[in-house]
Amino acid sequence: MSGGHLQIVVCAAGPAADVTQLINAAQKHLWTTAVTATPNGIDFIDVPVIEELTGAAVRSSYQASFSGRRSLPAADALVIAPATYNSINKIALGLADNYAMTSVAELIGRQVPTVIVPFVNAALAARSPFRRAVASLRDEGVRILLGPEDRWEPHPPGSGKDRQRAFPWTTAFDTATQLANADRSAASGDGKSR
């Protein structure tokens, strides 16, 4: 699909500083983009650069809408990247304690094709709450890029900075595009589904 709208949610992890790679990948395929950051995630990104690239304000808190209309097109896909241990657990539990988590909960509830790319260390990924959260989100149809088949594994504790450079931004966009295409095909009645 060409020309869709990609909603991006960034969390407070090192790779967030490079979210422009995801924006650029989407724009090369004529997708529009907008970025929402968790309250702590906002400190990891260059807001003016992102706003210039996307043409949309970076949101991290609730704002009153005086016009009464949406300022962004409806999302064709959602990418949450980098997704932290904390955010993944919140998303799975349906916790909406900030603007980013509320947006994610609603978009998943609307069945917008969703891709999550965790950035967690192996000690956190080994925890039962995290494993349950990943399984629960996958059961709900969320695509989580994690594991040998995705060539994206948790990093050893203390090695996040080195692992940051390998973050799979392009894979995240490609996966979101595939899901959006499947969703669009299913909606048009050709029998395919995501």
Summary of the structure (lengths in Angstrom):
residues: 194
radius of gyration: 15.8
end to end distance: 14.0
largest distance: 48.3
contacts: 629
relative contact order: 0.17
helix: 46%
strand: 16%
